[in-house]
Amino acid sequence: MKYWILLSMIVLAIACKKDKVETYSGDNGIAFYRGEYEEDSLTYSFAFSLTQKQKDTVMLRMRILGPAATYDRKLKVHAVAGTNAREGKDYILPEFTVPAGAITVQYPVVLLNSPEMTTQNFRIVLEMSPNQDFVQGATGIEIGSTVSIKQYILNVSNQFVEPSYWSDVSGAFGSFSVTRFRFMMQVTGLTDFSYEAIGNDGYYNLPVTLAAELAAYEAVNGPLIDERGNRVTF
């Protein structure tokens, strides 16, 4: 009997032994990320500013893949193949400090309004630059409703080009045209009509305001015709 008791105690001890806890020990990575239904690119035009700007800053979301640190870390990104914009003339990629404890950051890309942008579209394809603090984070990782991506693309000009978000709001404002967009800017004082910027209220209420202002305009000037020969309506 005493041998059975001893054997039972040994088996119980083995069963109760805690599994070894695995901890993350790889290099810290960082990557761009986007929402589930978002694009991995952004179209920016200086022409959409109410006042002429010589430069502007676009913030790109990045996420650390690994633990937060108790100290500041350096981050740098660089342009890769597919880029036709000129660093120092069309854009600047500053060195950036990731503060201690941060898991996500917004990296600032400085866009410069060069004279050539009035006639040419520029493209910037961005990746992170590995350094002593970060390596390229694994891509395709899904966290919540977001996914990590290796590259982010910026399309930049000083021309009226259709914003990348327009298909999301065309049901409220109609098909894109330069004439339509200029009228919307003049009436509302806004330059960004994305759903994220105007919200649900703007999506449904701004067309009512624009229709009333357009009726007042037409009473004095007649129909507003866009660059394609189509009448603008809301």
Buried (B, 14 or more C-beta within 10 A) or exposed (E): EEEEEEEEEEEEEEEEEEEEEEEEEEEBBBBBBBEEEBEEBBBBBBBBEEEEEEEBEBEBBBBBBBEEBEEEBEBBBEBEEEBEBBEEEBBBBEEBEBEEEBEEBEBEBEBBBBEBBEEBBBBBBBBBBEEEBBBBBEBEBEEEEBBBBBBBBBBBBBBBBBBBBBEBBEEBBBEBBBBBBBBBBEBBEBBEBBEEEBEEEBBEEBBEBBEEBBEEBBEEEEEBEBEEEBEBEB
